[in-house]
Amino acid sequence: MTQIPSPESATEPLFTVGSITALVTAVLALVVAFGLPVSDDQQTAILGVVAVAAPLVVAAVGRGRVWSPATVARLMERRR
């Protein structure tokens, strides 16, 4: 049976993953600014991949950690 997460264990998975994604992007920009030998085209390509991949990662991780109100209501009905 699927367990309903308790309010005590609730977190903000999208905020956390979004913060990590932003941090990775900022670190990449910083490393490039301090001399990583990367051409302008390579920088554009890397940031393009990050811009596309980041929302997909956030969605995939977040989707597995959040519950819709309808799902919670259905699970609560099963417990009765």
Helices and strands as residue ranges (DSSP letters): G 7-9, H 13-33, H 40-63, H 69-79
